[in-house]
Amino acid sequence: ARAAWRGPSPLADLTPDDLLASECKITVERVAEKMWRSTSEKCPNAYKGASYAISLGVIVDGRYANWDRGFAADGAVVWGPAGGGYVFVRK
């Protein structure tokens, strides 16, 4: 059997509702010229025993920094980098 993603239009029937978690909201806002910031609310998440996850991101000067972390109900970090996010550089 051929994988659906190899088809000519694997996402043709996809709608924005298919991509949104109903209990999670991510906001992207322009902070300055060529600088964007994204933040999320407490999104339900059960990975590695987490209760919720928070995602932060910044886009500036061809770089994207992303910091996703999962938290236990008491606020303790249970997954994700402790000291800062991952930085991706456009080449």
C-alpha positions as CSV (number, residue, x, y, z in Angstrom):
1,A,0.0,0.0,0.0
2,R,1.2,3.5,-0.9
3,A,1.5,6.0,1.9
4,A,-1.2,8.8,1.8
5,W,1.5,11.5,2.1
6,R,2.9,10.4,-1.3
7,G,-0.4,11.1,-3.1
8,P,-0.8,14.2,-5.3
9,S,-2.8,16.2,-2.7
10,P,-2.5,14.5,0.7
11,L,-3.7,17.6,2.5
12,A,-6.5,18.7,0.1
13,D,-9.3,18.0,2.6
14,L,-7.4,19.5,5.6
15,T,-9.1,22.5,7.3
16,P,-7.9,24.9,10.0
17,D,-10.1,23.1,12.5
18,D,-8.1,19.9,11.8
19,L,-5.0,21.6,13.1
20,L,-6.3,23.4,16.1
21,A,-6.5,21.8,19.6
22,S,-9.7,23.2,21.0
23,E,-8.2,23.8,24.4
24,C,-5.0,25.4,23.2
25,K,-4.3,28.8,21.8
26,I,-1.1,30.1,20.2
27,T,-0.7,33.8,19.5
28,V,1.8,35.2,17.0
29,E,2.4,38.9,17.1
30,R,4.7,41.4,15.4
31,V,7.0,43.0,18.0
32,A,9.1,45.2,15.7
33,E,10.2,45.4,12.1
34,K,11.2,41.9,11.1
35,M,10.6,40.5,14.6
36,W,7.8,38.2,15.6
37,R,7.0,36.5,18.9
38,S,4.7,33.5,19.6
39,T,3.3,32.5,22.9
40,S,0.9,29.8,24.0
41,E,-1.5,29.4,26.9
42,K,-1.3,26.3,29.0
43,C,-2.0,23.6,26.4
44,P,-3.1,20.2,27.7
45,N,-0.2,17.7,27.3
46,A,0.4,14.3,28.8
47,Y,3.9,13.6,27.3
48,K,6.3,12.3,30.0
49,G,3.8,12.9,32.7
50,A,3.1,16.5,31.9
51,S,-0.2,18.2,32.7
52,Y,0.2,21.1,30.3
53,A,2.8,22.6,27.9
54,I,3.8,26.1,27.0
55,S,5.5,27.2,23.8
56,L,7.5,30.4,23.2
57,G,9.1,31.5,20.0
58,V,10.9,34.4,18.4
59,I,11.7,35.1,14.8
60,V,14.3,37.7,14.0
61,D,17.1,38.2,11.4
62,G,16.8,34.8,9.8
63,R,16.7,33.0,13.1
64,Y,13.9,31.2,14.8
65,A,14.2,30.4,18.5
66,N,11.7,27.9,19.9
67,W,11.2,26.9,23.6
68,D,8.7,24.2,24.3
69,R,8.3,22.8,27.8
70,G,6.0,20.5,29.6
71,F,4.9,21.0,33.2
72,A,3.4,18.9,35.9
73,A,0.3,20.1,37.6
74,D,2.5,21.7,40.4
75,G,4.4,23.7,37.8
76,A,7.6,21.6,37.8
77,V,9.2,21.3,34.4
78,V,9.0,17.6,33.2
79,W,10.3,17.9,29.7
80,G,12.0,20.4,27.4
81,P,15.2,22.4,27.7
82,A,15.8,24.1,31.0
83,G,18.1,26.9,30.1
84,G,16.6,28.2,26.8
85,G,15.1,27.2,23.5
86,Y,16.5,25.7,20.3
87,V,17.8,28.2,17.7
88,F,17.4,27.5,14.0
89,V,19.4,29.6,11.6
90,R,18.3,30.2,8.0
91,K,21.1,29.6,5.5
